[in-house]
Structure formats: C-alpha cells, structure tokens
Amino acid sequence: MSGWLPTAPCTPRACLDPARRAGAAPRAVARLTAVLLLLLAGIALAPFGGHLPARWVRAWSRSIVRAAGLRVRITGAAADTGGLLLVANHVSWLDIPLLAAVRPARMLAKKEIRDWPLAGPLAQRGGALFIDRDRLRALPGTVARLTDALRSGAAVGVFPEGSTWCGRAQGRFRRAAFQAALDAGVPVQPVRIRYRLGDGPATTLPAFLGDDTLLTSVWRVVTARDLVAEADIRPTIPPGAHRSRRALAEAAQRAVTGGAATNRAPGEDTSARPGPHRQPVAPPTTRHPRRRGAREAA
C-alpha cells in the first residue's frame, strides 16, 4: 500500500444507518434483475455510445438508479457540449450512473475495476480512463490523458475525494484532476450527491464502505424502501477563475460541501489518533485501504 493513497475512516459498523421497512425479497430480486439487464444492455450498446444522443444515455443512467428502487432528483443543469470536468463527492456505487444522468462522461476509475463483472466491461467500452493508484509516478501520465480527453471536447467525471465516504462526512478533494482542467482550459462542474429517506433527512444506507462487498451493498439498496438519490448541480467554475490546482480544488469542494471537509466519520472518536486520516480504512465508497480492493477513484 502506498502512503499517498487516500483513505477514509467511514466503516459499515460506524456509519451505516440501520435498514428499516425492508421490501419483500421478490421485489428486491426483481429490482436486481432489472439493474443487471440494464447493465448488459449498456455493455452491448457501449461501442456505439459516441453516436447515441446524450439524452438517451442520461435516461439509461437514470433508469439504473430507478431500477434499484430509488427516486431520482436532479436540480440544475450542466453544459451539453464542450470539455467539462465533472466533480462530485463519493458515497456509493450509485454515484456513477447518477453522475452520468447529469451529463454522460468518461469516468476516471481505478484500474482494478477492469476485472469487475459487468462493471468492468461496461467501463472499458464506455471509454473510462483508468489510474494505477499504486504507482505515484504514473500520475502525470494519467493527468495528461485527462487533459487530452478534456481538450477533445469530452466530459470527464471524477470523484476527487479518492475514496467513498458515508455522505455525512467528506474527504478533501485531491488536486491532480484539477490540473487537467487548468491545462485544458475547461470549466469545472461541481455536483453534490446525497441520498435521503423519502423527504426526510440524509441517510448513509446506500453508502459502499469498509469491508462491505459489492453484493452486500447492492442488496441493502434493493431491499430498502423510500430511498431518494439527489444530484444538485452547482454553478460552473469557469476557466481562469483560479490559477492553481489547489485553489480550484478548494473552490470545487466548497461548492459541493458548503465548507471544509470534516475528515471524520459520524460518531468517530479521533482524540487518540495522531492524525486525522491515518486509520487504515477505505470509494467510490470505502473499506480498509487496500484490502480486497478498496473502493476508491483518484
């Protein structure tokens, strides 16, 4: 494990809300089947993605979230054309289709996702940009590929926290992807992602954390009731508004979180730790940093 890799203190035991009013198993199985069928359709159509209307891709992405049993609320709008860096906080595996429902984009993902069933082939065929998080010296090459994609007029989606958090706590935005936006001279579009129980408070139930397996997280979602996925599109940060990647990352984070990151999980006692972020737990989305494939994206 490399010391520079982002981690988060969020864990299922400490952070996840208890499930309530769980749906019947047949309904959950139907939801899971619908999600799988939509993913298979996406894999089949991915090679033609560049020729499909953006509204079709957005509708398909929104359908995945709905098929899992969630209502979708998207407020605001992103530019339909031109290079754009989409950045959002990272809570769940649902964040990816939810962000694509804002604007279809090439996602930056950890290279391990290539080996995931269904998600791996879909990511590769959809033009995902992969990062080797175990090799710091490979980072400049990744930034260069991001820059080329942005200059070509593509939207690129990034979760700059580099790891999933529960949604009540957030991590600091890493700066590398923002350098690509500066180099390409494109705007940054912050998006705040949040999950709620009906019209009530935010919930951590859809979060993909800690030692959770993907199947466990998916099943928790499809058996839940009254879940709502929200994507709040914040004002675009235009090119030239900030001269350094640090300032740009901080501005994007303020737009997403409304302030500085807390860097601690709800209820977590950090008084005995020498630093705010050293407990080895890990996106996109968190488990122990690098055991069994931490869910993180640069």
Buried (B, 14 or more C-beta within 10 A) or exposed (E): BEEEBBBBBBBBEBBBBEBEEEBEEEBBEBBBEBBBEBBEBBBEBBEEBEEEEBEEBBEBBBBBBBBBBBEBEBEBEBEEEEBBBBBBBBBBBBBBBBBBBBBBBBBBBBBBBBEBEEBBBBBBBBBBBBBBBBEEEEBEEBBEBBBBBBBEEBBBBBBBBBBBBBBBBBBBBBBBBBBBBBBBEBBBBBBBBBBBBEEEEBBBBBBBBBBBEBEEBBBBBBBBEBBBBBBBBBEBBEBEEBEEBEBBBBBBBBBBBEEEBBBBBBEBEBEEEEEEBEBEBBBBBBBBBBEEBBBBBB
